[in-house]
Amino acid sequence: MHGPRLKDEYKLVLSNGLSILCSGDHQFKTTRGWKKAKALTRSDQLIQQAKCAEEGSECLKLKPSDYEEFNRGGRTKPVGPIKDYEELFWLFGLMVGDGTYSKTNSTLVVVNYTETTIAARVRSVLARNGIHSRETVTNYRGRPSYLRFGIGTAFYRVMERFGFPMVSFEKKDICPQLLNLLPRYRCAFLRGLFDADGGMTGSAENGFSLNLNIVAPSLSRNTVRLLHTLGIYARTKRYKTSHRDVWRVTVSPSECEMFSQRVGFTEPRKQRLLDVIVAYHDCQSPGPRKDGLFRVNPVSIKKTGRRIKMLDLEVFSQEHAFGVAGVVVHNSTASELTHISLVRCAKLLRELEIDAYPILTVYDSIVFECTPENMWEVAELATNIMETLDEDYPWITVPMKVDAEAGPSWGRLKEIDLEQMCYAT
């Protein structure tokens, strides 16, 4: 560990729409080897992580007391008990795509009245999970066009409990923990989102593509990240229209088969079109990716104008790599406070001869590997070190709050209560 040193901050914008803040000498893995950020050009191809994340954590399970809280007050339509959480996340995706939700009312809109399969499944999901609704049909030029399901404020409270931000349609987003849930929940949410706003465009001459049009920039970026966790390469790009800016998420034609297998569409008409694209692409360029790797190009690399303190983390091998925004980099992007905590934790573990090792930093988190017998001791030691950094650094003027999680594997971590020495409920 070297530093900290003052360095110029750079912003790297990628062709898939994501961006990374880093120092100029931060190394990225390209098809031609490792290159520093400030030396990257548009012709470089950065390697992306393409391995499908099969593991994940179980989603939040609601308790009887939660339903009492959701259904309290006013003339809200009651909800619960929820029996199928996978279906619930499909409904969440549909709501984020074509719904409106607020503290006073929540409405799901099936945009096309002819999409009878989606409408029937919405009715089935609502009935099976005790979510009461009222259907209304909106006519356009004398013909039925839109089907609306008035769900009420109780369902808004359910979405809020799962972490979905309750904001205007231009600021919609996914819930943060969705990226770490089991694949079946991620697939269900994406299926609902693409059922609402997804479609296919193109021709035999110009090629086909699978697209999702979104007006919320944050939602488009996180949709790309969510697809990447399932091993599906996608990119996002902004388009200007006469009314507002639109962000289009595009699934690569070579990834349509993977999308069809893992996500797919509920509406048979859309699924048939997707199957046609998959068959057409197989005829044009048969066979899977030869090396199993995604590639993405830099669009721009510029200084932000800020100089920040950074620590240099020295590693023993060029093969020791991390991932940032899905791109393989040479070291982690955790803050300097995390690096300081990492060094102190490693030193104290050696001094106390505790059978535990820090194995990874993920942004501002440190991951330790230890025996079950040492779990509580390691958690308490690391938490104490990370929360007391302000004693040595007077420029830290806010309390440092640390959350601890433990589990047998990365995808099965649960929050723990150090005071009660038990898993948090």
C-alpha positions in Angstrom: 0.0 0.0 0.0 1.5 3.4 -1.0 0.3 6.9 -0.5 -2.0 8.7 -0.2 -1.0 11.0 -3.0 -2.8 13.8 -4.8 -3.8 12.8 -8.3 -5.9 14.2 -11.1 -9.4 12.6 -11.4 -10.4 11.3 -14.8 -13.9 10.3 -16.1 -14.0 7.4 -18.5 -17.2 7.1 -20.6 -17.8 3.7 -22.1 -19.7 2.8 -25.3 -22.4 0.9 -23.3 -23.4 4.2 -21.6 -21.7 3.6 -18.2 -18.9 5.8 -16.8 -16.1 5.3 -14.3 -14.2 7.8 -12.2 -10.5 6.9 -11.6 -7.0 8.2 -11.6 -5.0 8.6 -14.9 -2.7 5.7 -14.0 -5.5 3.3 -13.1 -5.1 0.2 -15.3 -7.7 -1.5 -17.4 -7.6 -4.8 -19.1 -7.8 -4.6 -22.9 -7.6 -7.2 -25.7 -3.9 -6.0 -26.1 -3.0 -6.2 -22.4 -3.2 -3.8 -19.5 -3.3 0.0 -20.3 -3.5 3.1 -18.1 -6.7 5.1 -18.2 -5.1 8.2 -19.6 -3.6 6.2 -22.5 -6.9 4.6 -23.6 -8.2 5.4 -27.1 -11.4 4.8 -28.9 -9.9 1.9 -30.8 -9.1 0.0 -27.5 -11.4 -2.9 -26.5 -11.9 -3.2 -22.8 -12.6 -6.7 -21.4 -15.9 -7.1 -19.5 -16.9 -9.7 -17.0 -19.2 -12.1 -18.8 -19.6 -14.9 -16.3 -23.3 -15.3 -15.2 -23.9 -14.7 -11.5 -25.8 -17.8 -10.6 -25.7 -17.0 -6.9 -27.6 -14.3 -5.1 -29.5 -13.6 -1.9 -33.1 -14.3 -1.1 -35.4 -11.4 -1.2 -37.2 -9.8 1.7 -40.1 -11.8 3.1 -43.0 -9.8 4.4 -44.5 -10.5 7.8 -48.2 -10.3 9.0 -47.4 -7.1 10.8 -46.2 -5.6 7.5 -49.6 -6.1 5.8 -51.3 -4.4 8.8 -49.0 -1.4 8.2 -49.5 -1.4 4.4 -53.3 -1.5 4.7 -53.7 1.0 7.5 -55.5 4.3 6.9 -57.8 5.8 4.3 -59.7 3.8 1.6 -56.7 2.0 0.3 -57.2 -1.3 -1.5 -55.7 -4.0 0.8 -52.8 -6.2 -0.2 -51.4 -9.6 1.1 -50.4 -12.0 2.0 -47.9 -12.3 -0.8 -47.5 -16.0 -1.9 -45.2 -15.8 -4.9 -42.3 -13.3 -4.7 -41.1 -14.1 -8.2 -44.4 -13.0 -9.6 -44.3 -9.9 -7.4 -41.0 -8.8 -9.0 -42.5 -9.3 -12.4 -45.2 -6.9 -11.3 -42.6 -4.5 -10.0 -40.9 -4.5 -13.4 -44.3 -3.8 -15.1 -45.0 -1.0 -12.7 -41.6 0.6 -13.2 -42.1 0.4 -17.0 -45.8 1.4 -17.4 -47.1 2.3 -13.9 -47.4 5.4 -11.8 -47.1 5.2 -8.0 -47.4 7.8 -5.3 -48.5 8.2 -1.7 -52.1 8.9 -2.9 -52.6 6.4 -5.7 -50.9 3.6 -7.6 -52.0 2.6 -11.1 -50.6 0.0 -13.5 -51.3 0.7 -17.2 -51.3 -2.1 -19.7 -50.5 0.1 -22.7 -52.0 -2.0 -25.5 -55.5 -3.3 -24.9 -54.8 -6.1 -27.3 -52.1 -7.6 -25.1 -54.5 -10.0 -23.5 -51.9 -12.3 -22.2 -50.3 -9.7 -20.0 -53.6 -8.4 -18.8 -54.7 -12.0 -17.9 -51.4 -12.6 -16.0 -51.7 -9.3 -14.2 -55.2 -10.3 -13.0 -53.8 -13.7 -12.0 -50.9 -12.3 -10.1 -53.0 -9.7 -8.3 -55.6 -12.3 -7.3 -53.1 -14.9 -6.1 -51.2 -12.5 -3.9 -54.2 -10.8 -2.4 -53.7 -7.4 -4.2 -57.1 -5.8 -4.8 -57.5 -3.6 -7.9 -60.1 -1.9 -10.0 -60.0 -2.2 -13.8 -60.9 0.7 -16.2 -60.7 0.9 -20.0 -59.6 4.1 -21.7 -60.9 4.6 -25.2 -59.1 6.3 -28.1 -61.1 7.4 -31.1 -64.0 5.3 -30.0 -62.1 2.1 -29.6 -60.7 0.5 -26.4 -57.0 1.3 -26.1 -55.6 1.3 -22.6 -56.4 -1.0 -19.7 -55.7 0.4 -16.2 -55.5 -1.4 -12.9 -56.0 0.9 -10.0 -54.1 -0.8 -7.2 -54.1 1.8 -4.5 -51.6 3.2 -1.9 -51.0 -0.1 -0.1 -49.1 -1.5 -3.1 -47.1 1.8 -3.1 -46.1 0.9 0.4 -45.1 -2.6 -0.6 -42.8 -1.2 -3.3 -41.3 1.3 -0.9 -40.6 -1.5 1.6 -38.6 -3.3 -1.1 -36.5 -0.2 -1.7 -38.0 1.1 -5.0 -37.6 5.0 -5.0 -40.9 6.7 -5.0 -40.2 9.5 -7.5 -41.5 11.1 -10.7 -41.3 9.0 -13.9 -38.1 10.7 -15.1 -36.3 9.6 -11.9 -37.6 6.0 -11.7 -35.0 3.4 -10.8 -34.6 -0.2 -9.6 -34.2 -1.1 -5.9 -30.4 -1.2 -5.0 -30.5 -4.8 -3.6 -32.0 -6.2 -6.8 -28.5 -6.5 -8.3 -27.6 -9.0 -5.5 -30.8 -11.1 -5.4 -31.2 -14.6 -6.8 -31.3 -14.8 -10.6 -35.0 -15.7 -10.7 -35.9 -12.4 -9.1 -33.7 -10.4 -11.5 -35.1 -12.3 -14.5 -38.7 -11.7 -13.4 -38.1 -8.0 -12.9 -36.5 -7.6 -16.3 -39.2 -9.6 -18.0 -41.8 -7.2 -16.5 -39.8 -4.2 -17.6 -39.4 -5.5 -21.2 -43.0 -6.5 -21.3 -43.9 -2.9 -20.6 -41.4 -1.0 -22.8 -39.4 -3.5 -24.8 -39.6 -4.3 -28.5 -37.7 -5.3 -31.6 -36.6 -3.1 -34.4 -34.7 -3.5 -37.7 -34.8 -5.4 -40.9 -33.1 -8.2 -42.7 -30.9 -5.7 -44.7 -29.9 -3.6 -41.7 -30.0 -6.2 -38.9 -32.3 -6.6 -35.9 -32.0 -5.4 -32.4 -33.9 -5.8 -29.1 -34.5 -2.4 -27.5 -35.9 -0.8 -24.3 -36.8 2.9 -24.3 -36.6 4.7 -21.0 -36.9 8.3 -20.0 -35.0 7.9 -16.7 -31.2 7.9 -17.2 -30.4 6.2 -13.9 -32.9 3.4 -14.7 -31.3 2.8 -18.1 -27.8 2.5 -16.6 -28.9 0.1 -13.9 -30.9 -2.0 -16.4 -27.7 -2.5 -18.3 -25.9 -3.5 -15.1 -28.8 -5.9 -14.2 -28.5 -7.5 -17.6 -24.7 -7.9 -17.2 -25.2 -9.8 -13.9 -27.1 -12.4 -16.0 -24.4 -12.7 -18.6 -26.4 -10.6 -21.2 -24.4 -7.8 -22.9 -26.3 -4.6 -23.4 -25.5 -0.9 -23.9 -27.4 2.4 -23.4 -27.5 5.5 -25.5 -29.3 8.8 -25.3 -31.6 10.0 -28.1 -33.1 13.5 -28.4 -36.8 13.8 -29.3 -39.1 16.7 -29.7 -40.5 16.2 -26.3 -37.7 14.9 -24.1 -34.5 12.9 -24.0 -34.9 9.1 -24.3 -32.3 6.5 -23.2 -32.4 3.4 -25.3 -31.1 0.1 -23.8 -30.0 -2.2 -26.7 -29.3 -5.9 -26.3 -26.6 -7.1 -28.7 -28.0 -9.4 -31.4 -25.6 -12.1 -30.4 -27.1 -11.9 -26.9 -30.7 -12.3 -27.9 -30.6 -16.1 -27.5 -29.3 -15.7 -23.9 -32.0 -13.1 -23.3 -34.7 -15.4 -24.7 -33.6 -18.3 -22.5 -33.2 -16.3 -19.2 -35.7 -13.5 -19.5 -38.0 -13.6 -22.5 -41.4 -12.0 -23.0 -44.8 -12.8 -21.5 -46.7 -11.7 -24.6 -46.5 -14.5 -27.3 -46.3 -12.0 -30.2 -43.2 -10.4 -28.8 -41.6 -13.8 -27.9 -42.2 -15.0 -31.5 -40.5 -12.0 -32.9 -37.6 -12.5 -30.5 -37.3 -16.2 -31.7 -37.2 -14.9 -35.3 -34.3 -12.6 -34.4 -32.5 -15.5 -32.7 -33.0 -17.8 -35.6 -31.9 -15.1 -38.1 -28.7 -14.3 -36.2 -27.8 -18.0 -35.9 -28.0 -18.2 -39.7 -25.9 -15.1 -40.2 -23.2 -15.8 -37.6 -23.7 -19.3 -36.1 -22.0 -20.3 -32.9 -21.5 -18.8 -29.5 -18.8 -16.2 -28.4 -15.5 -18.0 -28.9 -13.8 -16.7 -25.8 -16.9 -16.0 -23.6 -15.8 -12.4 -23.2 -17.6 -9.1 -23.7 -15.9 -6.1 -25.1 -16.7 -2.4 -24.8 -15.0 0.6 -26.2 -14.0 3.9 -24.5 -15.9 6.9 -25.8 -13.9 9.5 -24.0 -11.4 10.0 -21.2 -11.2 13.5 -19.7 -10.0 15.2 -16.5 -12.8 16.3 -14.2 -10.8 19.2 -12.9 -10.5 17.7 -9.4 -7.4 16.5 -7.5 -8.2 13.9 -4.9 -6.1 11.8 -2.5 -5.7 8.2 -3.6 -3.8 5.2 -2.3 -2.0 2.8 -4.6 -2.7 -0.8 -3.9 0.2 -3.1 -5.0 -0.7 -6.6 -6.0 1.5 -9.7 -6.6 0.2 -10.7 -10.0 -1.1 -9.0 -13.1 -3.9 -11.6 -13.0 -5.1 -10.2 -9.7 -8.1 -8.2 -11.0 -11.4 -6.6 -10.0 -14.5 -5.4 -11.8 -15.9 -1.9 -11.9 -19.1 -1.3 -13.9 -18.6 -4.7 -15.4 -15.1 -3.8 -16.7 -12.0 -5.7 -15.6 -9.5 -3.3 -13.8 -6.2 -3.9 -12.1 -7.1 -2.9 -8.6 -10.2 -1.9 -6.6 -11.9 1.5 -6.6 -12.5 1.7 -2.9 -12.0 5.0 -1.1 -8.8 5.7 0.7 -10.5 5.2 4.1 -11.4 1.6 3.0 -7.8 1.0 2.1 -6.6 2.4 5.4 -9.0 0.1 7.2 -7.9 -2.8 5.1 -4.3 -2.4 6.1 -5.1 -1.9 9.8 -7.4 -5.0 9.9 -4.8 -7.2 8.2 -2.1 -6.1 10.6 -4.3 -6.6 13.7 -5.4 -10.0 12.5 -1.8 -11.1 12.2 -0.9 -9.7 15.6 -3.8 -11.5 17.3 -3.1 -14.7 15.3 -6.8 -14.9 14.3 -7.5 -17.3 11.5 -9.0 -14.8 9.1 -8.0 -13.0 5.9 -9.2 -9.9 4.0 -9.8 -11.2 0.4 -11.5 -8.4 -1.4 -12.6 -4.8 -1.3 -15.9 -3.9 -3.1 -16.2 -0.1 -3.3 -16.4 0.9 0.4 -16.7 -2.7 1.8 -14.1 -5.2 2.9 -14.7 -9.0 2.5 -13.1 -11.3 5.0 -12.8 -15.1 4.9 -12.7 -16.8 8.3 -13.9 -19.8 10.3 -17.4 -19.8 11.8 -15.8 -19.8 15.3 -14.0 -16.5 14.5 -16.9 -14.8 12.7 -18.1 -12.5 15.6 -14.6 -11.6 16.6 -13.6 -10.6 13.1 -16.8 -8.6 12.5 -16.3 -6.7 15.8 -12.7 -6.0 15.1 -13.3 -4.7 11.6 -16.3 -2.7 12.6 -14.4 -1.0 15.4 -11.5 -0.1 13.2 -13.7 1.3 10.4 -15.9 3.3 12.8 -13.0 4.9 14.7 -11.0 6.3 11.8 -12.1 9.9 12.7 -9.9 9.7 15.8 -6.8 9.8 13.6 -8.2 12.0 10.8 -9.7 15.2 12.2 -11.0 16.2 8.7 -13.6 13.5 9.1 -16.5 15.5 10.6 -19.3 13.0 10.2 -19.9 9.7 12.2 -18.7 6.6 10.4 -21.5 4.0 10.5 -20.6 0.5 9.5 -23.0 -2.3 8.6 -21.8 -5.9 9.0 -23.0 -9.0 7.1 -22.0 -12.6 7.3 -22.8 -15.9 5.6 -21.4 -19.2 4.1 -21.0 -17.6 0.6 -21.0 -14.3 -1.2 -24.6 -14.8 -2.4 -25.9 -15.8 1.1 -24.8 -12.9 3.2 -27.2 -11.7 6.0 -27.0 -8.6 8.2 -25.8 -9.3 11.7 -26.3 -7.5 15.0 -23.0 -7.3 16.9 -24.7 -6.2 20.2 -27.0 -9.2 20.4 -24.5 -11.5 18.6 -27.2 -12.8 16.2 -28.5 -12.3 12.7 -30.6 -9.3 12.3 -34.4 -9.9 11.8 
